Amino acid sequence: MGFLCCFSMQFNAFSQDINQGPRFTSLGNMGVALQDIWSLQSNQAGLAAIEQPTAAIAYQSNYLDTDISTQTALFAYPHKRNIFGISVQNYGVSAYSEQRIGLCYSKRFGSILFAAINANLHQLSISQYGSAHTYSIEAGLQYKIGKQLLIGTHISNPGKNAFNDNVNASVPTDIQLGASYWFSDKVLLNGGLIKSLSTITDARFGLEYKPGESVALRGGINANPFRQFAGFGCKYKGLHIDVAASSHPNLGYSPQLALGYEF
């Protein structure tokens, strides 16, 4: 077990936030006040806006100079004002990986209030040395003001659950607060603050521009550490294709691709 501790310490430098998908990533890696299938990976309250069964998958190459990658699969099923969702994510390499499975229940109250709770199972696995498990919960709210402004808040792992003492890995406890504003049907401004118990507060911002009904261009920044994001998306009927790339001042670039479909 001592080797497992040392091995996980080597990966702390590459520790990955939950992948929020190319759209949310390119909008500053902040989805607390956004609404689509990728709300399952950010603020699950946003899932309550979904009106059709929707599935999505994504692949991210974490830092081009490494073999680390993230694979994600999502599914959401609405029933009247109730939405049920499942999310699966794997992060790491063949010798070391972190898995997360989430089950979500989201509900909309009229057309202005959205709420959700999400339960997660976390597993850390090291080839030939076993694995460790823990659990966490998340909860979120969103409130719509008029047709243009959406405010959101979200907390993850308020119980501060962690792996056992023999494993040098933890599940972050984060609090997020943010808003998104549609200046028109073509321009969206997104932003918010995120505070983790283990880091200082980060401010995140993004902008989406739609030159046409089926194409979107996106960009964003983080303040601490300073990071840049860019991406685009296109859709054809129920099919959505999104691409994004993020930069880290020390670790380099991380491109990702996602496919989504509304049934």
MOVEN-V549055 format. One record per backbone hydrogen bond with DSSP energy under -1.0 kcal/mol. CO is the residue of the C=O (numbers start at 1). NH is the residue of the N-H. If there is no record, write none. Layout:
BEGIN
[[CO;NH] [CO;NH]]
END
This chain:
BEGIN
[[1;5] [2;6] [3;7] [4;8] [5;9] [6;10] [11;14] [12;15] [21;25] [22;26] [23;27] [24;29] [24;30] [31;34] [36;39] [37;40] [38;41] [39;42] [43;46] [44;47] [45;48] [46;49] [47;50] [53;263] [54;76] [55;261] [56;74] [57;259] [58;72] [59;257] [60;70] [61;63] [63;66] [68;62] [69;92] [70;60] [71;90] [72;58] [73;88] [74;56] [75;86] [76;54] [77;84] [79;82] [81;108] [82;79] [83;106] [84;77] [85;104] [86;75] [87;102] [88;73] [89;100] [90;71] [91;98] [92;69] [95;127] [96;93] [97;125] [98;91] [99;123] [100;89] [101;121] [102;87] [103;119] [104;85] [105;117] [106;83] [107;115] [109;112] [109;113] [112;144] [113;109] [114;142] [115;107] [116;140] [117;105] [118;138] [119;103] [120;136] [121;101] [122;134] [123;99] [124;132] [125;97] [126;129] [130;126] [132;124] [134;122] [136;120] [137;157] [138;118] [139;155] [140;116] [141;153] [142;114] [143;151] [145;149] [148;182] [149;145] [150;180] [151;143] [152;178] [153;141] [154;176] [155;139] [157;160] [164;167] [167;169] [173;197] [174;156] [175;195] [176;154] [177;193] [178;152] [179;191] [180;150] [181;189] [186;210] [187;183] [187;184] [188;208] [189;181] [190;206] [191;179] [192;204] [193;177] [194;202] [195;175] [196;199] [202;194] [203;223] [204;192] [205;221] [206;190] [207;219] [208;188] [209;217] [214;235] [216;233] [217;209] [218;231] [219;207] [220;229] [221;205] [222;227] [227;222] [228;247] [229;220] [230;245] [231;218] [232;243] [233;216] [234;241] [236;239] [238;262] [239;236] [240;260] [241;234] [242;258] [243;232] [244;256] [245;230] [246;254] [248;252] [252;248] [253;64] [254;246] [255;61] [256;244] [257;59] [258;242] [259;57] [260;240] [261;55]]
END
